[in-house]
Amino acid sequence: MSSDAPVSQKQSGWRRYINRLLAAEISTFARYYDRVIQWMPRADDSGILLDAIDSAQKGVIREGGLFPSLAGEKESRTVVLINGNFNYNYDIQATLMELKPSLARTSRLALVVYNSYFSWLYQLANKLRIRKGDCPTTFLTRTDIENLNKLTGYTTVRARPVVYFPFRLLGIGDVVNRLFMAVPGLRWFSLAYVVILKPNISEDPVSLPSLSCIIPARNERGNIENAMRRMPDLGCRLEVIFVEGHSNDGTWEEILRVKEKYGDRFDIKACRQQGKGKSDAVRLGFAMANAELLTILDADLTMPPELLGRFYTAYCNGLADFVNGSRLVYPMEGSAMRFLNRLGNIFFAKASSMTLETSIGDSLCGTKLLARHDYRRMTAWRKDFGEFDPFGDFELLFPAALLGLGIVDVPIRYRDRTYGQTNINRFQHGAMLFQMVVIGFLRIRMGSGEL
């Protein structure tokens, strides 16, 4: 494998512009991965796309070269770039099956595929000699890709249309290419797609990953012991971290008492936050965590602790690398969520799904599970994107979708509080969340990276 990207040959301006658009899309996640490997570039591939991708390390595997085994990677993430190859491939199923044994669950295939709606346009461009190289022969629809996934054991975790207007033309192309991404219907008439595939690989049942459970608590004295008493045996090393936030009902003293009482059963840590808010508490807990996986349990116990095993199992079975709770499936217990709060939760779930182009059943459920090494990537993403999420839900969900982790929802029945009152101001905090969704739509849905 070559350790460096190939040196780009001289290309016309419009070809460079197209590759620049594709590279901007791929760079939205590749810059947070450890490396990009381009697999089997075609003879007419000048290398300009790989050159333009933002990545710390890049390499090429040319025809006749051996694909390196990535199967042993646990925390490293590698993007395997396949640039247009499938549009000339007569047995894509065999190719995907051949690659999978060499991949880890942290690997991602980044496919650049030409839009099947414009097969005639590529043929015309070749006849007019506007386009060089062989004419594409195979055109995949989204349905074709999903069928191939089922046959070969992959999941599409992100698919983005790219390139509507192939000329920059004094900046007009930039505007058109951003706006069309946001227009329903028209957005699927791009010249190409960038599709991210996740190999479906489960954890080794012999050595299951350890788990850190973060419990933010403010004025939750009456729920602290129940959190530990009801904590399930997950069959792995479990670390519990209480983060207390300026309580005035004796929550901190109760945490210390419970820590002493249950210290022989669980590895319990406790700290007091200097900042304010749940987001700050979660960040502090994650920074203290030592386990391979991280999860959050709200101290109000409206998400039953007994269900944490379902989140852990979903991750270990390889269904996704980000497991999200959904409170909007089953009827809620009593007055667990007021009517306006429920409407707000439905709105933010739909808005987030549209913004991220990923189906999300509930964007504001407090319980989420992810790998610690992925959280480090999310922290780097947050520094680039900005920090103004009051609860921390969007600052986890947004990068989970953009990084192609794959998201799966676990339905839970939302329960009534048995102690205390909610710390949420639905109007003030709702306005902050709405601002986050708008900014996400403008910066994520309407474009990627710098054009």
C-alpha positions as CSV (number, residue, x, y, z in Angstrom):
1,M,0.0,0.0,0.0
2,S,1.3,3.4,-0.9
3,S,1.6,5.6,2.1
4,D,0.9,8.8,0.3
5,A,-1.9,10.0,-1.9
6,P,-1.1,10.0,-5.7
7,V,0.1,13.2,-7.3
8,S,-2.8,14.7,-9.2
9,Q,-2.5,15.1,-13.0
10,K,-3.5,18.3,-14.7
11,Q,-7.3,18.5,-14.8
12,S,-9.8,21.0,-16.3
13,G,-11.4,23.4,-14.0
14,W,-14.8,21.8,-13.9
15,R,-13.3,18.4,-13.1
16,R,-11.4,19.9,-10.2
17,Y,-14.5,21.7,-9.0
18,I,-16.5,18.4,-9.0
19,N,-13.8,16.6,-7.1
20,R,-13.6,19.6,-4.7
21,L,-17.4,19.2,-3.9
22,L,-17.0,15.4,-3.4
23,A,-14.0,15.9,-1.2
24,A,-15.8,18.5,0.9
25,E,-18.6,16.0,1.6
26,I,-16.2,13.1,2.4
27,S,-14.1,15.4,4.6
28,T,-17.1,16.1,6.9
29,F,-16.4,12.8,8.6
30,A,-12.9,11.7,7.2
31,R,-11.1,14.5,9.1
32,Y,-12.2,12.9,12.4
33,Y,-11.1,9.4,11.3
34,D,-7.6,8.1,11.6
35,R,-6.9,7.5,7.9
36,V,-8.3,7.2,4.4
37,I,-7.4,4.4,2.1
38,Q,-8.4,4.5,-1.6
39,W,-9.0,1.0,-2.9
40,M,-8.2,0.2,-6.5
41,P,-8.4,3.6,-8.2
42,R,-9.3,3.3,-11.9
43,A,-6.8,4.0,-14.6
44,D,-8.4,7.4,-15.4
45,D,-8.5,8.4,-11.7
46,S,-5.9,11.2,-11.4
47,G,-5.9,11.1,-7.6
48,I,-7.3,14.6,-7.3
49,L,-10.2,13.5,-5.1
50,L,-8.0,11.8,-2.5
51,D,-5.6,14.7,-2.6
52,A,-8.4,17.1,-1.7
53,I,-9.9,15.0,1.2
54,D,-9.0,16.3,4.7
55,S,-7.4,13.4,6.5
56,A,-4.4,13.0,8.8
57,Q,-3.2,10.0,6.9
58,K,-3.9,8.8,3.3
59,G,-2.9,5.8,1.2
60,V,-3.7,3.9,-2.0
61,I,-4.1,0.3,-2.8
62,R,-3.6,-0.2,-6.5
63,E,-4.5,-3.1,-8.7
64,G,-2.6,-6.2,-7.6
65,G,-2.0,-4.8,-4.1
66,L,-3.1,-6.6,-1.0
67,F,-5.9,-5.0,1.1
68,P,-4.6,-4.7,4.7
69,S,-6.5,-6.4,7.4
70,L,-8.3,-3.9,9.5
71,A,-10.2,-6.5,11.5
72,G,-8.1,-6.1,14.6
73,E,-8.8,-2.3,14.9
74,K,-10.8,-1.5,18.1
75,E,-10.5,2.2,18.5
76,S,-9.0,3.3,15.2
77,R,-11.4,4.3,12.4
78,T,-10.5,3.9,8.7
79,V,-12.3,5.1,5.6
80,V,-12.1,2.9,2.6
81,L,-12.7,5.2,-0.5
82,I,-14.1,3.5,-3.6
83,N,-14.3,6.3,-6.2
84,G,-16.7,5.3,-9.0
85,N,-15.5,1.7,-9.2
86,F,-19.0,0.2,-8.7
87,N,-20.2,2.0,-11.8
88,Y,-18.0,-0.3,-13.8
89,N,-18.4,-3.4,-11.7
90,Y,-20.4,-6.5,-12.9
91,D,-20.4,-8.2,-9.5
92,I,-20.7,-5.7,-6.7
93,Q,-22.0,-8.3,-4.3
94,A,-18.8,-10.4,-4.7
95,T,-16.7,-7.2,-4.1
96,L,-18.5,-6.3,-0.9
97,M,-18.2,-9.9,0.4
98,E,-14.5,-10.0,-0.5
99,L,-13.8,-6.8,1.5
100,K,-15.9,-7.5,4.6
101,P,-13.6,-10.1,6.4
102,S,-10.8,-7.5,6.3
103,L,-12.9,-4.8,7.9
104,A,-13.5,-3.9,11.6
105,R,-16.8,-2.6,13.0
106,T,-15.1,0.8,13.1
107,S,-14.3,0.7,9.3
108,R,-16.5,2.6,6.8
109,L,-16.7,2.3,3.0
110,A,-17.1,5.6,1.3
111,L,-18.6,5.0,-2.1
112,V,-18.8,7.6,-4.8
113,V,-21.5,6.5,-7.2
114,Y,-23.0,8.1,-10.3
115,N,-26.7,8.9,-10.3
116,S,-28.7,6.4,-12.2
117,Y,-31.1,9.1,-13.4
118,F,-28.3,10.6,-15.5
119,S,-26.8,7.5,-17.2
120,W,-27.8,9.1,-20.5
121,L,-25.8,12.2,-19.6
122,Y,-22.6,10.3,-19.0
123,Q,-23.0,8.5,-22.3
124,L,-23.6,11.8,-24.1
125,A,-20.5,13.4,-22.4
126,N,-18.4,10.5,-23.6
127,K,-19.6,10.8,-27.1
128,L,-19.0,14.5,-27.2
129,R,-15.5,13.8,-25.6
130,I,-16.3,16.2,-22.7
131,R,-15.7,13.3,-20.4
132,K,-12.6,11.0,-20.7
133,G,-12.3,7.3,-19.8
134,D,-14.7,4.5,-20.3
135,C,-18.4,5.1,-20.1
136,P,-20.1,3.9,-16.8
137,T,-22.0,0.6,-17.3
138,T,-23.6,0.0,-13.9
139,F,-25.9,2.4,-12.2
140,L,-27.2,1.8,-8.7
141,T,-30.4,3.1,-7.2
142,R,-30.8,3.5,-3.5
143,T,-33.0,0.4,-3.5
144,D,-30.2,-1.5,-5.3
145,I,-27.7,-0.5,-2.6
146,E,-30.1,-1.5,0.2
147,N,-30.6,-4.9,-1.4
148,L,-26.9,-5.4,-1.7
149,N,-26.5,-4.5,1.9
150,K,-28.9,-7.2,3.0
151,L,-27.1,-9.8,0.9
152,T,-23.6,-8.9,2.1
153,G,-24.0,-7.7,5.7
154,Y,-23.7,-3.9,5.5
155,T,-25.8,-1.0,6.5
156,T,-26.1,2.4,4.8
157,V,-25.4,4.9,7.6
158,R,-25.3,8.1,5.4
159,A,-26.1,8.9,1.8
160,R,-25.7,12.4,0.4
161,P,-26.4,13.7,-3.1
162,V,-23.5,15.8,-4.3
163,V,-22.9,18.0,-7.4
164,Y,-25.9,19.6,-9.2
165,F,-24.0,22.2,-11.2
166,P,-20.5,21.2,-12.3
167,F,-19.1,24.7,-12.8
168,R,-18.1,27.2,-10.1
169,L,-19.0,30.2,-12.5
170,L,-18.0,33.1,-10.2
171,G,-19.6,31.4,-7.1
172,I,-22.9,30.7,-8.7
173,G,-22.2,27.0,-8.6
174,D,-21.5,27.1,-4.9
175,V,-24.9,28.7,-4.3
176,V,-26.8,26.2,-6.5
177,N,-25.0,23.2,-5.1
178,R,-25.8,24.2,-1.5
179,L,-29.5,25.2,-2.2
180,F,-30.4,22.1,-4.1
181,M,-29.3,19.9,-1.2
182,A,-32.2,21.4,0.8
183,V,-35.0,21.2,-1.8
184,P,-37.2,18.1,-1.4
185,G,-37.5,16.1,-4.6
186,L,-34.9,18.1,-6.6
187,R,-32.2,17.1,-4.2
188,W,-32.1,13.6,-5.6
189,F,-31.2,14.8,-9.0
190,S,-27.5,15.3,-8.3
191,L,-24.8,14.0,-10.6
192,A,-23.3,11.7,-7.9
193,Y,-23.9,10.4,-4.4
194,V,-21.5,9.8,-1.5
195,V,-22.8,6.6,0.3
196,I,-21.3,5.5,3.6
197,L,-21.5,1.7,4.4
198,K,-21.0,0.2,7.9
199,P,-20.1,-3.5,8.0
200,N,-22.4,-5.3,10.4
201,I,-20.0,-6.8,12.9
202,S,-20.9,-7.8,16.5
203,E,-18.6,-7.8,19.6
204,D,-16.8,-10.9,20.7
205,P,-19.0,-12.6,23.3
206,V,-16.0,-13.8,25.1
207,S,-14.6,-10.3,25.8
208,L,-17.5,-7.9,26.0
209,P,-16.7,-4.2,26.4
210,S,-16.8,-2.5,29.8
211,L,-19.3,0.3,30.4
212,S,-19.3,3.6,32.3
213,C,-22.8,4.8,33.3
214,I,-22.9,8.6,33.9
215,I,-25.8,9.8,36.3
216,P,-26.2,13.6,36.4
217,A,-28.1,14.5,39.5
218,R,-29.5,17.8,40.7
219,N,-32.0,17.8,43.6
220,E,-32.6,14.0,43.2
221,R,-31.9,12.8,46.7
222,G,-34.8,10.4,46.7
223,N,-33.7,8.7,43.5
224,I,-30.1,8.0,44.2
225,E,-30.3,4.7,46.1
226,N,-33.0,3.4,43.7
227,A,-30.6,4.0,40.8
228,M,-28.1,1.6,42.3
229,R,-30.6,-0.9,43.7
230,R,-32.2,-1.2,40.3
231,M,-29.0,-1.2,38.3
232,P,-28.9,-4.5,36.2
233,D,-26.1,-7.0,35.9
234,L,-24.9,-6.5,32.3
235,G,-22.3,-9.2,32.3
236,C,-19.5,-6.7,32.0
237,R,-17.3,-4.5,34.1
238,L,-19.6,-1.6,35.1
239,E,-18.4,1.8,36.3
240,V,-21.1,4.2,37.8
241,I,-20.2,7.9,37.9
242,F,-22.5,10.3,39.8
243,V,-22.2,14.0,38.8
244,E,-23.9,16.3,41.3
245,G,-24.9,19.8,40.2
246,H,-25.5,22.4,42.9
247,S,-28.3,20.6,44.8
248,N,-30.0,22.0,47.9
249,D,-31.8,18.9,49.1
250,G,-28.9,16.8,50.3
251,T,-28.3,14.9,47.0
252,W,-24.5,15.1,47.4
253,E,-24.6,13.6,50.9
254,E,-26.9,10.9,49.6
255,I,-24.5,10.0,46.8
256,L,-21.7,9.6,49.3
257,R,-23.8,7.4,51.5
258,V,-24.9,5.2,48.6
259,K,-21.4,5.0,47.3
260,E,-20.3,3.6,50.6
261,K,-23.2,1.2,50.8
262,Y,-23.0,-0.2,47.3
263,G,-19.2,0.1,46.8
264,D,-18.7,-3.7,47.1
265,R,-21.1,-4.4,44.2
266,F,-20.2,-1.5,41.8
267,D,-17.2,0.6,40.9
268,I,-18.8,4.0,42.0
269,K,-17.3,7.4,41.5
270,A,-18.7,10.8,42.5
271,C,-17.9,14.4,41.7
272,R,-19.5,17.8,42.0
273,Q,-19.6,20.0,38.9
274,Q,-18.3,23.5,38.9
275,G,-20.3,24.5,35.8
276,K,-24.1,24.3,35.3
277,G,-26.5,22.2,33.3
278,K,-26.8,18.6,32.2
279,S,-24.5,19.1,29.2
280,D,-21.7,20.2,31.5
281,A,-22.4,17.3,33.9
282,V,-22.3,14.7,31.1
283,R,-19.0,16.1,29.7
284,L,-17.5,16.0,33.2
285,G,-18.7,12.4,33.7
286,F,-17.4,11.3,30.3
287,A,-14.0,12.9,31.1
288,M,-13.8,10.8,34.3
289,A,-14.9,7.5,32.6
290,N,-12.4,4.7,32.1
291,A,-14.6,2.1,30.4
292,E,-14.8,1.3,26.6
293,L,-18.4,2.3,26.3
294,L,-20.3,5.3,27.8
295,T,-24.0,5.7,28.6
296,I,-26.2,8.2,30.4
297,L,-28.9,7.6,33.0
298,D,-31.0,10.5,34.2
299,A,-31.2,10.5,38.0
300,D,-35.0,11.1,37.8
301,L,-35.3,7.4,36.7
302,T,-38.0,8.2,34.2
303,M,-35.9,5.9,31.9
304,P,-35.9,2.7,34.0
305,P,-32.4,1.5,34.9
306,E,-33.5,-2.1,34.2
307,L,-33.6,-1.3,30.5
308,L,-29.9,-0.3,30.2
309,G,-29.2,-3.9,29.1
310,R,-31.2,-3.3,25.9
311,F,-28.9,-0.4,24.9
312,Y,-25.8,-2.5,25.7
313,T,-27.0,-5.5,23.8
314,A,-27.9,-3.4,20.7
315,Y,-24.4,-2.1,20.6
316,C,-22.7,-5.5,21.3
317,N,-24.8,-7.1,18.5
318,G,-23.3,-4.6,16.0
319,L,-26.7,-3.0,15.2
320,A,-25.2,0.5,15.4
321,D,-22.3,2.4,17.1
322,F,-24.7,4.9,18.6
323,V,-27.7,3.6,20.6
324,N,-30.4,6.2,21.3
325,G,-33.5,5.9,23.6
326,S,-36.9,6.6,22.2
327,R,-39.8,7.6,24.6
328,L,-42.3,8.3,21.9
329,V,-43.3,4.8,21.0
330,Y,-45.3,3.5,24.0
331,P,-48.0,5.3,26.1
332,M,-46.3,7.3,28.8
333,E,-47.0,6.5,32.5
334,G,-49.3,9.0,34.2
335,S,-48.1,12.6,33.7
336,A,-44.5,11.7,32.8
337,M,-44.5,14.2,29.9
338,R,-46.9,17.1,29.6
339,F,-48.8,17.6,26.3
340,L,-46.7,20.6,25.1
341,N,-43.5,18.8,26.0
342,R,-44.6,15.8,24.0
343,L,-45.4,18.0,20.9
344,G,-42.0,19.7,21.3
345,N,-40.2,16.3,21.5
346,I,-42.0,15.1,18.3
347,F,-41.1,18.3,16.5
348,F,-37.4,18.1,17.4
349,A,-37.3,14.4,16.5
350,K,-38.7,15.2,13.0
351,A,-36.6,18.3,12.6
352,S,-33.4,16.4,13.6
353,S,-34.2,13.5,11.2
354,M,-34.6,16.0,8.3
355,T,-31.5,17.9,9.2
356,L,-29.3,14.9,9.6
357,E,-31.0,12.7,6.9
358,T,-31.1,9.9,9.5
359,S,-34.3,8.5,11.1
360,I,-34.4,9.5,14.8
361,G,-37.4,8.5,16.8
362,D,-36.6,10.8,19.8
363,S,-33.8,13.3,19.7
364,L,-34.1,14.4,23.4
365,C,-34.2,11.2,25.3
366,G,-31.5,11.4,28.0
367,T,-30.2,7.9,27.6
368,K,-27.6,7.3,24.8
369,L,-24.8,4.8,24.5
370,L,-21.6,5.1,22.5
371,A,-17.9,4.2,22.5
372,R,-15.4,6.3,24.4
373,H,-13.1,6.6,21.4
374,D,-16.0,8.0,19.3
375,Y,-16.8,10.5,22.0
376,R,-13.2,11.9,21.6
377,R,-14.1,12.4,17.9
378,M,-17.3,14.1,18.9
379,T,-15.4,16.5,21.1
380,A,-13.2,17.5,18.2
381,W,-16.2,18.0,16.0
382,R,-17.9,20.1,18.7
383,K,-14.9,22.5,18.8
384,D,-15.4,23.0,15.0
385,F,-19.2,23.3,15.1
386,G,-19.7,25.3,18.3
387,E,-20.9,24.7,21.8
388,F,-24.4,25.9,22.7
389,D,-26.5,22.8,23.4
390,P,-28.1,23.1,26.9
391,F,-28.7,19.4,27.4
392,G,-26.0,17.7,25.3
393,D,-28.4,15.6,23.2
394,F,-27.7,17.4,19.9
395,E,-24.0,17.6,20.4
396,L,-24.0,13.8,20.5
397,L,-26.6,13.1,17.9
398,F,-25.3,15.5,15.3
399,P,-21.8,14.1,15.1
400,A,-23.1,10.5,15.4
401,A,-25.0,11.0,12.2
402,L,-22.2,13.0,10.4
403,L,-19.5,10.5,11.4
404,G,-21.5,7.6,10.0
405,L,-21.6,5.7,13.3
406,G,-25.1,4.4,12.6
407,I,-27.9,5.1,15.0
408,V,-30.5,2.7,16.3
409,D,-33.4,3.6,18.6
410,V,-34.4,1.5,21.7
411,P,-38.0,2.1,22.6
412,I,-38.7,2.6,26.3
413,R,-41.8,3.4,28.3
414,Y,-41.3,6.8,29.9
415,R,-42.2,6.7,33.6
416,D,-43.5,9.2,36.2
417,R,-41.1,10.8,38.6
418,T,-41.4,9.4,42.1
419,Y,-39.3,12.2,43.7
420,G,-38.6,15.9,42.9
421,Q,-39.5,18.1,40.0
422,T,-38.1,18.6,36.5
423,N,-35.2,21.0,36.0
424,I,-36.4,21.8,32.4
425,N,-37.8,25.2,31.4
426,R,-39.7,24.1,28.4
427,F,-39.9,27.5,26.7
428,Q,-36.4,28.9,27.4
429,H,-34.7,25.6,26.7
430,G,-37.0,24.9,23.7
431,A,-35.9,28.2,22.1
432,M,-32.2,27.1,22.6
433,L,-32.9,23.8,21.0
434,F,-34.8,25.4,18.1
435,Q,-31.8,27.6,17.4
436,M,-29.5,24.5,17.4
437,V,-31.8,22.8,14.8
438,V,-31.8,25.9,12.6
439,I,-28.0,26.2,12.7
440,G,-27.7,22.5,12.0
441,F,-30.0,22.7,9.0
442,L,-28.0,25.6,7.5
443,R,-24.6,24.1,8.2
444,I,-25.3,20.3,7.8
445,R,-28.2,19.8,5.5
446,M,-27.4,22.6,3.0
447,G,-23.7,21.9,2.6
448,S,-20.6,20.3,3.9
449,G,-17.1,21.7,4.6
450,E,-15.7,24.6,2.7
451,L,-16.4,24.9,-1.0
